[in-house]
């Protein structure tokens, strides 16, 4: 799995997480096991409902719409979600449809301007 963030239109990459280099500050919750970086990215198993990964604090540019690109493969369900902000609530999230065929796919998710010191949370699926 890989994550990158760009500003729409200008395509300027603001942040990129290449998980082949390690976990890079992303922390799994208790619904994820076997969490480890490898040559393809982060590898893990979703073992309970609501698995998610919380990213490190970051200073995002104020007043700019953002596009998050998630590259992942899954054989779980077809529901992914990205939460954003200082706290994670449903009103500050964007859902996306996952193709659960075990093949690599890229998903683009658009977010509003984020506050300084915000975090991202990736829910790669909802159910195991």
VENDAJO-V377872 format. One record per pair of residues at least 12 apart in sequence whose ideal C-beta (glycine too) atoms are under 10 Angstrom apart, sorted by the first residue. I is the first residue (numbers start at 1). J is the second residue. D is the distance in whole Angstrom. If there is no record, write none. Layout:
I,J,D ; I,J,D
//
This chain:
1,17,9 ; 1,19,6 ; 1,26,10 ; 1,37,10 ; 1,40,8 ; 1,41,4 ; 1,42,5 ; 1,43,8 ; 1,44,9 ; 1,53,9 ; 1,70,7 ; 1,71,7 ; 1,72,4 ; 1,73,8 ; 1,74,9 ; 1,104,9 ; 1,122,8 ; 1,124,7 ; 2,16,8 ; 2,17,7 ; 2,18,6 ; 2,19,6 ; 2,20,8 ; 2,40,9 ; 2,41,5 ; 2,42,9 ; 2,69,8 ; 2,70,8 ; 2,71,4 ; 2,72,8 ; 2,104,9 ; 2,106,9 ; 3,15,8 ; 3,16,7 ; 3,17,5 ; 3,18,9 ; 3,19,8 ; 3,24,9 ; 3,26,8 ; 3,41,9 ; 3,42,9 ; 3,53,9 ; 3,55,8 ; 3,68,7 ; 3,69,7 ; 3,70,6 ; 3,71,8 ; 3,72,9 ; 3,82,9 ; 3,120,8 ; 3,122,7 ; 4,16,4 ; 4,17,7 ; 4,18,9 ; 4,67,9 ; 4,68,8 ; 4,69,5 ; 4,70,8 ; 4,71,8 ; 4,106,9 ; 5,17,9 ; 5,58,9 ; 5,60,8 ; 5,66,6 ; 5,67,7 ; 5,68,5 ; 5,69,7 ; 5,109,10 ; 5,111,9 ; 5,114,10 ; 5,120,8 ; 6,66,7 ; 6,67,5 ; 6,68,8 ; 6,69,7 ; 6,108,9 ; 7,61,7 ; 7,64,5 ; 7,65,7 ; 7,66,6 ; 7,67,7 ; 8,64,9 ; 8,65,6 ; 8,66,8 ; 8,67,5 ; 8,108,9 ; 8,110,7 ; 9,65,9 ; 9,67,9 ; 10,64,9 ; 11,67,9 ; 12,61,9 ; 12,64,9 ; 13,69,9 ; 14,58,9 ; 14,59,10 ; 14,60,7 ; 14,61,7 ; 14,64,9 ; 14,66,7 ; 14,67,10 ; 15,55,9 ; 15,56,10 ; 15,58,6 ; 15,59,10 ; 15,60,8 ; 15,66,9 ; 15,68,9 ; 15,120,9 ; 16,69,9 ; 17,41,9 ; 17,42,9 ; 17,55,8 ; 17,56,9 ; 17,120,10 ; 18,37,9 ; 18,41,8 ; 19,36,10 ; 19,37,5 ; 19,38,9 ; 19,40,9 ; 19,41,4 ; 19,42,4 ; 19,43,9 ; 19,53,10 ; 19,71,10 ; 20,37,6 ; 20,38,7 ; 20,39,6 ; 20,40,7 ; 20,41,6 ; 20,42,9 ; 21,37,7 ; 21,41,10 ; 22,36,10 ; 22,37,5 ; 22,42,9 ; 23,35,8 ; 23,36,8 ; 23,37,6 ; 23,42,7 ; 23,53,9 ; 23,56,10 ; 24,37,8 ; 24,42,9 ; 24,55,8 ; 24,56,7 ; 25,54,9 ; 25,55,7 ; 25,56,3 ; 25,57,8 ; 25,58,9 ; 25,119,10 ; 26,42,7 ; 26,53,5 ; 26,54,7 ; 26,55,5 ; 26,56,7 ; 26,120,9 ; 26,121,10 ; 26,122,8 ; 27,52,9 ; 27,53,7 ; 27,54,5 ; 27,55,8 ; 27,56,8 ; 27,119,10 ; 27,121,10 ; 28,42,9 ; 28,44,6 ; 28,46,10 ; 28,51,7 ; 28,52,8 ; 28,53,5 ; 28,54,8 ; 28,122,10 ; 29,48,9 ; 29,50,7 ; 29,51,7 ; 29,52,5 ; 29,53,8 ; 29,54,7 ; 29,121,9 ; 29,123,9 ; 30,47,9 ; 30,48,7 ; 30,50,10 ; 30,51,9 ; 30,52,10 ; 31,44,10 ; 31,45,10 ; 31,46,6 ; 31,47,6 ; 31,48,4 ; 31,49,6 ; 31,50,6 ; 31,51,4 ; 31,52,7 ; 31,123,9 ; 31,125,10 ; 31,127,10 ; 31,128,8 ; 32,44,5 ; 32,45,7 ; 32,46,6 ; 32,47,7 ; 32,48,9 ; 32,50,10 ; 32,51,5 ; 32,52,8 ; 32,53,7 ; 32,124,9 ; 33,45,5 ; 33,46,8 ; 33,47,5 ; 33,48,9 ; 33,51,9 ; 34,46,10 ; 34,47,9 ; 35,53,8 ; 40,73,9 ; 40,104,9 ; 41,71,8 ; 41,72,8 ; 41,73,9 ; 41,104,9 ; 42,72,9 ; 42,124,10 ; 44,124,9 ; 45,76,9 ; 45,128,8 ; 46,74,9 ; 46,75,10 ; 46,76,5 ; 46,77,9 ; 46,123,9 ; 46,124,7 ; 46,125,6 ; 46,126,9 ; 46,127,8 ; 46,128,5 ; 47,128,6 ; 48,127,9 ; 48,128,6 ; 49,125,9 ; 49,126,7 ; 49,127,6 ; 49,128,7 ; 50,81,10 ; 50,123,7 ; 50,125,9 ; 50,126,7 ; 50,127,8 ; 50,128,10 ; 51,76,8 ; 51,122,9 ; 51,123,7 ; 51,124,7 ; 51,125,6 ; 51,126,8 ; 51,127,9 ; 51,128,8 ; 52,81,8 ; 52,82,10 ; 52,83,8 ; 52,88,8 ; 52,121,5 ; 52,122,6 ; 52,123,5 ; 52,124,8 ; 52,125,10 ; 52,126,10 ; 53,120,9 ; 53,121,7 ; 53,122,5 ; 53,123,8 ; 53,124,8 ; 54,83,9 ; 54,88,8 ; 54,119,6 ; 54,120,8 ; 54,121,5 ; 54,122,8 ; 55,82,10 ; 55,83,10 ; 55,84,10 ; 55,118,9 ; 55,119,5 ; 55,120,4 ; 55,121,7 ; 55,122,7 ; 56,119,7 ; 56,120,9 ; 57,86,9 ; 57,116,9 ; 57,117,5 ; 57,118,7 ; 57,119,6 ; 58,114,8 ; 58,116,9 ; 58,117,8 ; 58,118,7 ; 58,119,7 ; 58,120,8 ; 59,114,9 ; 59,115,10 ; 59,116,5 ; 59,117,6 ; 59,118,8 ; 60,84,9 ; 60,111,9 ; 60,113,8 ; 60,114,4 ; 60,115,8 ; 60,116,7 ; 60,117,9 ; 60,118,6 ; 60,119,10 ; 60,120,9 ; 61,113,8 ; 61,114,8 ; 61,116,9 ; 62,113,6 ; 62,114,8 ; 62,115,8 ; 62,116,7 ; 63,112,10 ; 63,113,5 ; 64,111,10 ; 64,112,9 ; 64,113,6 ; 64,114,9 ; 65,110,6 ; 65,111,7 ; 65,112,6 ; 65,113,7 ; 65,114,10 ; 66,84,8 ; 66,109,9 ; 66,110,7 ; 66,111,5 ; 66,112,8 ; 66,113,7 ; 66,114,7 ; 66,120,10 ; 67,108,6 ; 67,109,7 ; 67,110,5 ; 67,111,8 ; 68,82,6 ; 68,84,8 ; 68,94,8 ; 68,96,9 ; 68,107,8 ; 68,108,7 ; 68,109,5 ; 68,110,8 ; 68,111,6 ; 68,120,7 ; 68,122,9 ; 69,106,6 ; 69,107,7 ; 69,108,5 ; 69,109,8 ; 70,82,7 ; 70,96,8 ; 70,98,9 ; 70,105,9 ; 70,106,7 ; 70,107,5 ; 70,108,8 ; 70,109,7 ; 70,122,7 ; 70,124,8 ; 71,104,6 ; 71,105,7 ; 71,106,5 ; 71,107,8 ; 72,98,8 ; 72,99,10 ; 72,104,7 ; 72,105,7 ; 72,106,8 ; 72,107,8 ; 72,122,9 ; 72,124,6 ; 72,125,10 ; 73,98,9 ; 73,99,9 ; 73,100,9 ; 73,101,8 ; 73,102,6 ; 73,103,6 ; 73,104,5 ; 73,105,7 ; 73,124,10 ; 74,98,5 ; 74,99,8 ; 74,100,5 ; 74,101,8 ; 74,102,7 ; 74,103,9 ; 74,104,10 ; 74,105,8 ; 74,124,6 ; 74,125,6 ; 75,98,10 ; 75,100,5 ; 75,101,7 ; 75,102,5 ; 75,103,10 ; 75,125,9 ; 76,98,8 ; 76,100,6 ; 76,102,10 ; 76,124,7 ; 76,125,4 ; 76,126,8 ; 76,127,7 ; 76,128,6 ; 77,98,7 ; 77,100,6 ; 77,124,10 ; 77,125,5 ; 77,126,6 ; 77,127,5 ; 77,128,8 ; 78,96,10 ; 78,97,6 ; 78,98,5 ; 78,99,7 ; 78,100,5 ; 78,101,10 ; 78,125,8 ; 78,126,9 ; 79,95,7 ; 79,96,8 ; 79,97,7 ; 79,98,7 ; 79,100,9 ; 79,123,8 ; 79,124,9 ; 79,125,6 ; 79,126,5 ; 79,127,8 ; 80,94,9 ; 80,95,7 ; 80,96,5 ; 80,97,7 ; 80,98,5 ; 80,100,10 ; 80,107,7 ; 80,109,8 ; 80,122,7 ; 80,123,6 ; 80,124,6 ; 80,125,7 ; 80,126,8 ; 81,93,5 ; 81,94,7 ; 81,95,5 ; 81,96,7 ; 81,98,10 ; 81,109,9 ; 81,121,8 ; 81,122,8 ; 81,123,4 ; 81,124,9 ; 81,125,9 ; 81,126,8 ; 82,94,5 ; 82,95,8 ; 82,96,7 ; 82,107,9 ; 82,109,5 ; 82,110,10 ; 82,111,7 ; 82,120,6 ; 82,121,7 ; 82,122,6 ; 82,123,7 ; 82,124,10 ; 83,111,10 ; 83,119,8 ; 83,120,7 ; 83,121,4 ; 83,122,8 ; 83,123,7 ; 84,109,9 ; 84,111,5 ; 84,112,8 ; 84,113,10 ; 84,114,6 ; 84,115,9 ; 84,118,6 ; 84,119,7 ; 84,120,6 ; 84,121,8 ; 85,111,9 ; 85,112,10 ; 85,114,7 ; 85,115,7 ; 85,117,10 ; 85,118,5 ; 85,119,7 ; 85,120,9 ; 85,121,9 ; 86,114,9 ; 86,115,6 ; 86,116,9 ; 86,117,7 ; 86,118,6 ; 86,119,7 ; 87,118,10 ; 87,119,9 ; 87,121,10 ; 88,119,8 ; 88,120,9 ; 88,121,5 ; 88,123,9 ; 92,111,9 ; 92,112,9 ; 92,114,9 ; 92,118,9 ; 92,121,10 ; 93,109,10 ; 93,111,9 ; 93,121,8 ; 93,123,8 ; 94,109,5 ; 94,110,7 ; 94,111,6 ; 94,112,9 ; 95,109,8 ; 95,123,9 ; 95,126,9 ; 96,108,8 ; 96,109,5 ; 96,110,10 ; 96,123,10 ; 98,124,7 ; 98,125,7 ; 98,126,10 ; 100,125,8 ; 107,124,10 ; 109,122,10
//
